[in-house]
């Protein structure tokens, strides 16, 4: 969803004409400069007023605004020749036709990069779940974080017991390594499927003359 919405916004800023286009793009870039901490309290109060605390909706709704993806999409779509879109308009196609028939097929490389970036960011996002969800609703990254904290605390406490620190410290290191493997597994599974789209040359021969 984040990648698709970013592509739509990038297409609008790159190819469409509407009132306040430059203003809204500058406003979007200004949002990138605002620290996340300054937006945390207003977002929490807003979700509380909507009755969305202890639900999955804050994790979903809060990720639609993928500003970095919109910026990348706009930069890439701007390089696509306008003559391709004009040929669709001549045949009676609409902006949706241009988007799905021209922009999306030619934007697979940037979409693959955005998919990897967004998946890494969302998969490792334990802080949002810590704020809006109960302990029994914790996703895997937050569970792994809690396990690491508990194991590190137990290892430090065992240092006061003779002979107990070495064994528990070894167990703590094993838990850390296992957590790394579990956290990296989805990225290792997804990357081979999107690797081919990183190759360049999709624009070669698209326009002749």
N, C-alpha and C positions, 0 to 999 in steps of 0.2 A: 504493500500500500504506500509506503514512504517513497519508494522509487517511482511508482506510477504517478503519484501526485507531484513529485518533483519534476518528472518529465512533462506533465501537463503545464505546470507553471513555467518551466523553462521554454516550452514551445510558445506560450503566450507572450513572454517577454522577448523572445527572439524573432518571431514571425508575425505576430498579430499587432494590429494598431488599435489602441483604445486610449481614452482620456486618462491622463495622469500616469502614463506608462513609466516615464523616467522617475517621477516622484516615488511611486510604489517600489520600484527597483532599488532606489537609494534607501528607502525606508526599510526594505528587507535586509540590505547590507548593514544598516545601522543596528538591526536586531542582533546580528552576529557579534557586535561589540559589547552587548549587554551580558554581564556575567550570569551564570545560571543561578548563583546564590541569591541574587537580587530578585529573581522571578519565582523563587521557591515558595515564599510565604503567600503571595497573591494567588498562585496556582493552587496551593493547598486550600486556601479559603474558598476559592471558586469551586473546586471539586467537593468540598464539604457542603456548600450551599446547594449543589446539584444532587447531593446524596450519593456520591460515587465512591466514597471512602470504603475500604475493605472490599472493593470490586476490581476487576481487571481493566475497567474502562480508563482509568488514569494512565495505565501503561500503554494503552492503544491510542487514545485521543492525543496524548502528549507527544506522540512520535510522528504525527502527520506533518508537522512543521519542520521538515528536513531542509533547512536553509542552505546548507552547504551543497546538498544534492541539486537544489534548484539553480544555484550558481554554476555548478559544473555542467548541468544540462543546457542552460542557456548558452554557455560558451561553446559547447559542442554543436548544438543545433544551429547556431549562427553561421557555422562553417558550411552547412548544407546549402547548395545553390537554390535560389528562389525559383529558378526555372522549373524545378521538379514540382514544386507546389503549384505553380501557374499552370502546368499541364493538367493537373487534377482539376483545377478550377475551370479550365476550358472544357473539360469533359462533363462539367456539371457537378463535380464533387464539392463537398462542404469542408469546413475546417476539421471535423472529425475524421473525414476520409483522408485528408492530408496527414493527420496525426498518426492514424493507425496503418495506412498503406505506404507512407513515405518516411515519416520521421522515425517511427518505432523500428522498422527493418534496418534502417541505416544507422541507428543509435545503439545497436547491440554492444559495441565495445564499451561505451561510457556507462551503459546500463549494467554491464557485468561488473565494472569497477564500483559503481554505486551499490550494487547488491552485496558485494564483499564488505565494503566499508560499513554499510548499515547493519549487516548481520553481526559484524565484529562489535560494533558499538552497542547494539541492542542486547546481544548475548551476554556481554560483560556488564550490563547495567543492573547492578544489584541495589544501588542507592535508591532508585525510584520505588522499587518493590519494598524496600525497608520503610519508606515513608507512608505508602498508601495501603499496604497489605498487612494482614495479621500474620502471626508466626506460622500458623498452619497453612497459609497460602503462599509461602515463600517459594519462588522459583529456584531452579538448580544453582545458579550463580550465588544467590544469597545463602542457600544451604551450605555450599562449599566454603563460603566465607565464614559462616558460623562454626563449621567444623574446624577450620584452621585456627580460629581464635581460641576455641576450647582446647584444642590439642596443644597450642603454644602455652596457654595458661597452665595446663596440667604439667607440661614439661618444666616450666619455671618453678612450680610448687614442688615438684619431685626432687629438685636440686637440694632441698633440705633433708632428703632421706638418703642415707648411705647406699650406694649401689643402684639406686632407682633412676637416677638422672640419665645414665647412658642408654639404658633400654628404652625409656620413654622418649628420649630425644631421637633415637633411631626410628621409633614408631611415628613420631611427629614428622620426620623427614619423608617417610614413606607415604604418609597422608598427603603431604604437600605435592609430591611427585604424582601421586594418583589424581589429585585435584587438577593438576596442570594437564594431564592427559585427557581427563573428562571434559575440561573447559575447551581444549583445542580440538576435540574430536569432530564437532559439527563443521568447523572451518575446514578441516582436512577432508571431510566428506564432500562438501559443497564445491571447493575450489577446482577439482578436476573437471567438473561439469561446466564451469564458466571460463576456464583457462583459454579455450580456443577463441573466445570472443575478444581476448586481449590483443589478438593479432590485428595488425593494421591492413589497410587495403580495401576496406569496404566501399570507400568512395571512389576507388579507381575505376575509371570508365563510366561513371554515372552520367556525366555530361560530356558530350563531344562537340567539337567545333567552337 
